[in-house]
Amino acid sequence: MSRVAWLSILFAAAGLAAELKYVAVITRHGVRSPTWTAARLAQYSVEPWPDWGVPPGNLTPHGHTLMQQFGAYYRTYFSSQGLLSQTGCGDAGRVYFWAHNEQRTLETARALTEGMHPGCAAAVHAAAEDEIDPLFGPIAAGLGKPDRALAAAAVSGRIGGNSQELLDLYRPAFEELERILAGPGARPPARILPNEPIPVAAGGDSLVDLTGALHTASTLSENLLLEYTNGMRGKDLGWGRLNSSNLRQIMALHAGYSDLARRTPYIARARGSNLLEHVLDSMRQAALGKPVPGALGKPADAALVIVGHDTNLSNISGMLGISWLLPGYQPNDPVPGGAGFRAVVDAGPEKAQRPRILHGSDTGADAGRRSIDDRGAPAQVVHLHPRMRHGGRQLRLFLGRLPAHAVGRHRPLLHEKLNVHPVRGTVVG
């Protein structure tokens, strides 16, 4: 395991021994089935895709088991730091779980509670089934007034005047993906050819619509990753044509699309600042020991676990300029089931509360293929924001509270967060 790096963001007191007081975790859901229907997937392959045994987009049984193991790992790790007891149900009420109100995120949260607090009554909180949760979909929930034209211009500016040059960079990955999908001497009904410019249009809750070959290839390559991390083998694993080497090659298509559509700074801040502000409020509440508007859970909680999507992790990493590289993955690609970010509150010898934030992803691509009895500690890789290595600047600066000229006509969502629009959750498990 690589050494975990820490970053003080408030009340820094370098050199003092610290006692872990509180941890906030933002994690992606576990391994799921493809969100596309079998008929839609079949347009791009010669042979049928495997049967996942669950509806499109749902957490798989294997994914549930892996997330139980992550829960057990978190219990072991947090207890080793003195945050939780090693066994028993006494701390089950001190870990606050909030999940997006979709099956794969709710079931991931339940699996984490089962692993962290086996046999205990541990609640999972979420917005009502028919509500838009502004933590995960702030634009759809009506928070803020983002400038979609500015978002599209920001993406187009990163692509440059000739998007064909970017597609040519990915051409070997496109060719390998098509080889996996088609096999020798055959062609699927629809092909993914990087011969057209990348269409960039303003609109929607994502602020920008990126369509075309890169978007399609991103989805298909991630589906092959899900087969791999779900432990599939033989013909069910890329029709026998997928391995760890060419999987990493084609995942450049997913990472490239995600970087443009989700990590572009303007988009990342507009879509991620509300969630990260609530994490900061929760850290502040733990540090002060009294209720803080916007915080999730109670002042006496030991931990907060937020279960969302790779989109959320990409948004936050784009906001903070955080990068990472894990075994078997492309740079900055969120891991199924991996905890993308952890924020902690320490108490030093004089009990001065010190919130700190770090990024750490908890697994490489091969972790999903381990025996379910293998509970070895996941890898932890940290790469800090280079500008945040210097003291004196608080996290708020990187959450979007910048001068108006830096954000165009968009008002940072921090000023329109859920303190005004309170989180109303229900206990779902």
C-alpha positions as CSV (number, residue, x, y, z in Angstrom):
1,M,0.0,0.0,0.0
2,S,1.4,3.4,-0.9
3,R,1.8,6.0,1.8
4,V,-1.3,8.1,2.2
5,A,-0.8,11.8,1.9
6,W,-2.8,14.3,3.9
7,L,-3.6,17.9,3.2
8,S,-4.5,20.4,5.9
9,I,-7.1,22.9,4.7
10,L,-8.2,24.7,7.9
11,F,-6.6,25.4,11.2
12,A,-3.3,23.8,10.2
13,A,-0.9,22.9,13.0
14,A,2.0,21.1,11.3
15,G,4.0,18.7,13.4
16,L,1.4,18.0,16.1
17,A,0.3,14.5,16.8
18,A,-3.4,14.1,15.9
19,E,-6.3,12.0,17.0
20,L,-8.8,11.0,14.3
21,K,-12.2,12.5,15.1
22,Y,-14.3,12.3,12.0
23,V,-14.2,11.0,8.5
24,A,-16.3,11.9,5.4
25,V,-16.2,9.5,2.4
26,I,-17.5,10.1,-1.1
27,T,-17.7,6.8,-3.0
28,R,-18.9,5.6,-6.3
29,H,-21.4,2.7,-6.3
30,G,-20.2,-0.8,-6.8
31,V,-20.1,-2.9,-10.0
32,R,-23.4,-2.5,-12.0
33,S,-24.8,-3.9,-15.2
34,P,-24.8,-1.7,-18.4
35,T,-27.3,1.0,-18.4
36,W,-28.1,0.4,-22.1
37,T,-30.6,-2.2,-23.1
38,A,-29.4,-5.4,-24.7
39,A,-31.0,-4.3,-28.0
40,R,-29.1,-1.1,-28.0
41,L,-25.8,-2.8,-27.1
42,A,-26.3,-5.3,-29.9
43,Q,-26.0,-2.6,-32.5
44,Y,-22.3,-2.3,-31.8
45,S,-21.2,-6.0,-31.5
46,V,-21.4,-9.0,-33.8
47,E,-22.2,-11.4,-30.9
48,P,-24.7,-10.9,-28.1
49,W,-23.5,-9.3,-24.8
50,P,-23.6,-11.4,-21.7
51,D,-26.7,-11.8,-19.5
52,W,-26.1,-9.9,-16.3
53,G,-29.1,-11.4,-14.4
54,V,-30.2,-7.9,-13.2
55,P,-32.0,-5.0,-14.9
56,P,-30.0,-2.4,-16.7
57,G,-28.0,-0.1,-14.4
58,N,-28.5,-2.2,-11.2
59,L,-25.9,-3.3,-8.7
60,T,-24.9,-6.9,-9.4
61,P,-24.7,-9.7,-6.8
62,H,-20.9,-9.7,-7.2
63,G,-20.9,-5.9,-6.8
64,H,-22.9,-6.2,-3.6
65,T,-20.4,-8.7,-2.2
66,L,-17.5,-6.5,-3.1
67,M,-19.1,-3.6,-1.3
68,Q,-19.7,-5.7,1.8
69,Q,-16.0,-6.3,1.8
70,F,-15.2,-2.6,1.5
71,G,-17.5,-2.0,4.4
72,A,-15.6,-4.6,6.5
73,Y,-12.3,-3.0,5.4
74,Y,-13.5,0.4,6.5
75,R,-14.6,-0.9,9.9
76,T,-11.1,-2.5,10.3
77,Y,-9.3,0.7,9.2
78,F,-11.4,3.1,11.2
79,S,-11.2,0.9,14.4
80,S,-7.4,0.8,13.9
81,Q,-7.4,4.6,14.0
82,G,-9.6,4.7,17.2
83,L,-12.6,6.1,15.4
84,L,-14.9,3.1,15.8
85,S,-14.9,0.0,18.0
86,Q,-13.6,-3.2,16.5
87,T,-16.9,-5.2,16.9
88,G,-20.4,-4.8,18.0
89,C,-23.3,-2.5,17.1
90,G,-22.6,0.4,19.4
91,D,-21.2,2.6,16.6
92,A,-23.8,1.7,14.0
93,G,-25.7,4.9,14.7
94,R,-22.5,7.0,14.5
95,V,-21.9,6.5,10.8
96,Y,-24.3,8.5,8.7
97,F,-25.0,7.0,5.2
98,W,-26.5,9.2,2.4
99,A,-27.1,7.6,-1.0
100,H,-28.5,8.8,-4.3
101,N,-32.0,7.4,-4.6
102,E,-31.2,4.9,-7.4
103,Q,-31.0,1.1,-7.0
104,R,-27.3,0.8,-7.5
105,T,-26.4,3.5,-5.0
106,L,-28.9,2.5,-2.4
107,E,-27.9,-1.2,-2.6
108,T,-24.2,-0.2,-2.4
109,A,-24.9,1.8,0.8
110,R,-26.8,-1.2,2.2
111,A,-23.9,-3.5,1.3
112,L,-21.4,-1.1,3.0
113,T,-23.5,-1.1,6.2
114,E,-23.7,-4.9,6.2
115,G,-19.9,-5.2,6.0
116,M,-19.2,-2.3,8.4
117,H,-21.9,-3.3,11.0
118,P,-22.8,-6.9,10.4
119,G,-26.0,-8.0,12.1
120,C,-26.7,-4.4,13.2
121,A,-29.6,-2.0,12.5
122,A,-27.8,0.6,10.4
123,A,-29.9,3.2,8.5
124,V,-29.3,4.4,4.9
125,H,-30.7,7.8,4.2
126,A,-31.8,9.1,0.8
127,A,-34.2,11.6,-0.9
128,A,-37.7,10.3,-1.6
129,E,-37.9,8.0,-4.6
130,D,-39.7,10.5,-6.8
131,E,-37.5,13.5,-5.8
132,I,-34.5,14.9,-7.5
133,D,-31.6,14.9,-5.0
134,P,-29.8,18.2,-5.3
135,L,-26.6,16.7,-3.8
136,F,-26.2,14.6,-7.0
137,G,-28.3,16.6,-9.5
138,P,-28.1,20.2,-8.5
139,I,-28.8,21.5,-12.0
140,A,-31.9,19.3,-12.5
141,A,-33.0,20.4,-9.0
142,G,-32.9,24.0,-10.0
143,L,-30.0,25.2,-7.9
144,G,-27.9,27.9,-9.5
145,K,-28.1,29.6,-12.9
146,P,-25.3,28.0,-14.9
147,D,-24.4,29.4,-18.3
148,R,-24.6,26.5,-20.7
149,A,-23.1,28.4,-23.6
150,L,-20.1,29.2,-21.4
151,A,-19.8,25.5,-20.4
152,A,-19.8,24.5,-24.1
153,A,-17.2,27.1,-24.9
154,A,-15.0,25.8,-22.1
155,V,-15.1,22.3,-23.5
156,S,-14.6,23.5,-27.1
157,G,-11.6,25.6,-25.9
158,R,-10.0,22.5,-24.3
159,I,-10.6,20.5,-27.5
160,G,-9.1,23.2,-29.7
161,G,-9.9,24.2,-33.2
162,N,-9.5,20.7,-34.7
163,S,-11.1,17.9,-32.8
164,Q,-9.9,15.4,-35.3
165,E,-6.4,15.7,-33.8
166,L,-7.8,14.6,-30.5
167,L,-9.6,11.7,-32.1
168,D,-6.5,10.7,-33.9
169,L,-4.7,10.5,-30.6
170,Y,-7.3,7.9,-29.5
171,R,-7.4,6.1,-32.9
172,P,-5.4,3.0,-31.6
173,A,-7.9,2.6,-28.8
174,F,-10.9,3.0,-31.2
175,E,-9.4,0.3,-33.4
176,E,-8.8,-2.1,-30.5
177,L,-12.4,-1.5,-29.2
178,E,-13.8,-2.3,-32.7
179,R,-11.7,-5.5,-32.8
180,I,-13.1,-6.6,-29.5
181,L,-16.6,-5.8,-30.5
182,A,-16.4,-7.4,-34.0
183,G,-13.9,-10.2,-33.9
184,P,-12.1,-11.5,-37.0
185,G,-13.8,-11.0,-40.4
186,A,-17.1,-9.4,-39.3
187,R,-18.7,-6.1,-38.8
188,P,-21.4,-5.1,-36.3
189,P,-24.5,-3.2,-37.5
190,A,-23.1,0.1,-36.3
191,R,-19.5,1.0,-36.2
192,I,-17.6,3.5,-34.0
193,L,-15.4,5.5,-36.4
194,P,-13.5,8.5,-35.2
195,N,-13.9,10.3,-38.5
196,E,-16.2,13.1,-37.6
197,P,-15.6,16.2,-35.4
198,I,-16.7,15.9,-31.8
199,P,-20.1,17.6,-31.5
200,V,-20.3,20.0,-28.6
201,A,-23.7,21.5,-27.8
202,A,-24.9,23.5,-24.9
203,G,-27.9,22.1,-23.0
204,G,-29.3,19.7,-20.5
205,D,-28.6,19.0,-16.9
206,S,-25.1,18.1,-17.8
207,L,-24.7,21.6,-19.2
208,V,-23.0,20.2,-22.3
209,D,-23.9,17.4,-24.7
210,L,-20.9,15.6,-26.1
211,T,-22.1,13.2,-28.8
212,G,-20.5,11.2,-31.5
213,A,-17.9,8.5,-31.5
214,L,-16.0,9.4,-28.3
215,H,-19.3,9.4,-26.3
216,T,-20.4,6.0,-27.7
217,A,-16.9,4.5,-27.2
218,S,-16.8,5.7,-23.7
219,T,-19.9,3.9,-22.8
220,L,-19.0,0.6,-24.5
221,S,-15.5,0.6,-23.1
222,E,-16.9,1.1,-19.6
223,N,-19.3,-1.8,-20.1
224,L,-16.3,-4.0,-20.9
225,L,-14.6,-2.8,-17.7
226,L,-17.8,-3.7,-15.8
227,E,-17.6,-7.3,-17.2
228,Y,-14.0,-7.5,-16.0
229,T,-14.6,-6.1,-12.5
230,N,-17.7,-8.3,-12.2
231,G,-15.5,-11.4,-12.5
232,M,-16.8,-12.6,-15.8
233,R,-14.6,-15.1,-17.8
234,G,-14.4,-16.9,-21.1
235,K,-16.9,-15.7,-23.7
236,D,-18.7,-13.5,-21.2
237,L,-15.5,-11.4,-20.9
238,G,-15.4,-9.4,-24.2
239,W,-16.3,-12.6,-26.2
240,G,-12.9,-14.0,-25.2
241,R,-11.0,-11.1,-26.7
242,L,-10.6,-8.9,-23.6
243,N,-7.7,-8.9,-21.2
244,S,-6.2,-6.6,-18.7
245,S,-3.8,-5.0,-21.3
246,N,-6.3,-4.1,-24.0
247,L,-8.9,-3.2,-21.4
248,R,-6.6,-0.4,-20.1
249,Q,-6.0,0.7,-23.7
250,I,-9.6,1.1,-24.6
251,M,-10.4,2.7,-21.2
252,A,-8.5,5.8,-22.5
253,L,-11.8,6.5,-24.4
254,H,-13.8,6.6,-21.3
255,A,-11.3,8.6,-19.4
256,G,-11.0,11.1,-22.3
257,Y,-14.7,11.6,-22.5
258,S,-15.1,12.0,-18.8
259,D,-12.3,14.5,-18.6
260,L,-14.0,16.8,-21.1
261,A,-17.6,16.3,-20.0
262,R,-17.2,16.3,-16.3
263,R,-13.7,17.6,-15.2
264,T,-13.7,20.8,-17.3
265,P,-13.4,23.3,-14.4
266,Y,-16.5,25.4,-15.1
267,I,-18.8,22.3,-15.5
268,A,-17.1,20.6,-12.5
269,R,-17.7,23.5,-10.2
270,A,-21.3,24.1,-11.3
271,R,-22.2,20.4,-10.8
272,G,-20.1,19.5,-7.8
273,S,-19.9,22.6,-5.5
274,N,-23.2,21.9,-3.7
275,L,-22.1,18.4,-2.7
276,L,-18.7,19.4,-1.6
277,E,-20.0,22.3,0.4
278,H,-22.2,19.9,2.4
279,V,-19.2,17.8,3.1
280,L,-17.4,20.9,4.3
281,D,-20.4,21.8,6.5
282,S,-20.4,18.3,7.9
283,M,-16.7,18.5,8.7
284,R,-17.3,21.9,10.4
285,Q,-20.1,20.4,12.5
286,A,-17.9,17.6,13.7
287,A,-15.1,20.0,14.5
288,L,-17.4,22.4,16.5
289,G,-19.5,19.7,18.1
290,K,-22.7,21.5,17.5
291,P,-25.3,21.6,14.6
292,V,-24.2,23.4,11.5
293,P,-26.8,24.3,8.8
294,G,-26.2,22.2,5.7
295,A,-24.4,19.4,7.5
296,L,-25.4,15.8,7.1
297,G,-25.9,13.7,10.2
298,K,-25.3,14.7,13.8
299,P,-22.5,16.5,15.6
300,A,-21.6,13.3,17.5
301,D,-21.2,11.2,14.4
302,A,-17.9,9.5,13.7
303,A,-18.2,9.3,9.9
304,L,-20.2,10.3,6.9
305,V,-20.5,8.0,3.8
306,I,-22.0,9.5,0.6
307,V,-22.7,7.0,-2.1
308,G,-22.9,8.5,-5.6
309,H,-21.6,8.1,-9.1
310,D,-18.4,8.4,-11.1
311,T,-19.8,11.7,-12.3
312,N,-19.7,13.1,-8.8
313,L,-16.1,12.1,-8.3
314,S,-15.1,13.5,-11.6
315,N,-16.8,16.8,-10.9
316,I,-15.1,17.2,-7.5
317,S,-11.7,16.2,-8.8
318,G,-12.1,18.7,-11.6
319,M,-13.0,21.4,-9.1
320,L,-10.0,20.8,-7.0
321,G,-7.5,19.9,-9.8
322,I,-6.9,16.5,-8.2
323,S,-5.4,13.7,-10.3
324,W,-4.6,10.0,-9.6
325,L,-3.4,6.9,-11.3
326,L,-4.4,3.3,-10.1
327,P,-3.2,-0.1,-11.3
328,G,-5.1,-1.2,-14.4
329,Y,-6.8,2.2,-15.0
330,Q,-6.3,5.3,-17.0
331,P,-5.4,8.6,-15.2
332,N,-8.3,10.1,-13.2
333,D,-10.8,7.3,-14.0
334,P,-13.2,6.7,-11.0
335,V,-13.1,3.1,-9.8
336,P,-16.4,1.1,-9.4
337,G,-16.9,1.0,-5.7
338,G,-13.8,2.9,-4.9
339,A,-13.9,5.8,-2.4
340,G,-12.7,8.8,-4.4
341,F,-12.4,11.3,-1.6
342,R,-12.0,11.3,2.2
343,A,-12.2,14.3,4.4
344,V,-11.1,14.0,8.0
345,V,-11.2,16.1,11.2
346,D,-8.3,15.6,13.6
347,A,-8.0,16.7,17.2
348,G,-4.4,17.6,18.2
349,P,-2.8,17.5,21.7
350,E,-4.5,20.7,22.6
351,K,-7.8,19.5,21.1
352,A,-7.7,22.1,18.3
353,Q,-10.0,20.8,15.6
354,R,-8.3,20.5,12.2
355,P,-10.4,19.5,9.2
356,R,-8.3,18.0,6.4
357,I,-9.1,16.6,3.0
358,L,-7.4,13.9,0.9
359,H,-8.1,12.0,-2.2
360,G,-7.6,8.2,-2.2
361,S,-9.0,5.5,-4.5
362,D,-9.4,2.2,-2.9
363,T,-8.9,-0.4,-5.6
364,G,-7.3,-1.3,-8.9
365,A,-9.1,-2.9,-11.9
366,D,-8.1,-6.4,-10.8
367,A,-9.6,-6.1,-7.3
368,G,-13.1,-6.9,-8.6
369,R,-11.8,-10.2,-9.9
370,R,-10.4,-11.4,-6.6
371,S,-11.9,-14.2,-4.6
372,I,-14.7,-12.8,-2.5
373,D,-12.8,-14.3,0.5
374,D,-9.8,-12.1,-0.2
375,R,-10.1,-9.1,2.2
376,G,-6.6,-7.7,1.7
377,A,-6.3,-3.9,2.1
378,P,-7.1,-2.0,-1.1
379,A,-4.5,0.2,-2.7
380,Q,-4.6,3.9,-1.7
381,V,-3.2,6.4,-4.1
382,V,-3.2,10.1,-3.4
383,H,-2.3,13.0,-5.6
384,L,-2.8,16.4,-4.1
385,H,-3.9,19.6,-5.8
386,P,-0.5,21.4,-6.4
387,R,-1.9,24.8,-5.5
388,M,-3.3,23.5,-2.2
389,R,0.1,22.4,-0.9
390,H,0.7,26.0,0.3
391,G,-0.8,27.1,3.5
392,G,-3.1,30.0,4.2
393,R,-5.8,29.3,1.5
394,Q,-8.9,27.6,2.6
395,L,-10.9,25.0,0.7
396,R,-13.6,27.5,0.0
397,L,-11.4,29.2,-2.6
398,F,-11.5,26.0,-4.6
399,L,-15.2,25.4,-4.2
400,G,-16.1,28.3,-6.5
401,R,-15.9,31.5,-4.4
402,L,-13.9,33.3,-7.0
403,P,-14.3,36.8,-8.4
404,A,-17.2,37.2,-10.8
405,H,-14.9,37.6,-13.8
406,A,-13.5,34.1,-13.2
407,V,-16.9,32.4,-13.4
408,G,-18.6,34.5,-16.2
409,R,-22.3,34.9,-15.7
410,H,-22.7,31.9,-13.5
411,R,-23.2,32.5,-9.7
412,P,-21.3,29.9,-7.8
413,L,-23.7,27.3,-6.3
414,L,-22.2,27.7,-2.9
415,H,-24.4,30.8,-2.4
416,E,-27.5,28.8,-3.3
417,K,-26.8,25.6,-1.4
418,L,-29.2,23.5,0.6
419,N,-29.0,25.6,3.7
420,V,-31.9,27.4,2.0
421,H,-33.2,24.2,0.4
422,P,-32.8,21.7,3.3
423,V,-32.0,18.1,2.7
424,R,-35.1,16.0,3.4
425,G,-34.3,12.4,3.5
426,T,-36.0,9.2,4.4
427,V,-34.5,6.1,6.0
428,V,-34.6,3.4,3.3
429,G,-32.7,0.6,5.0
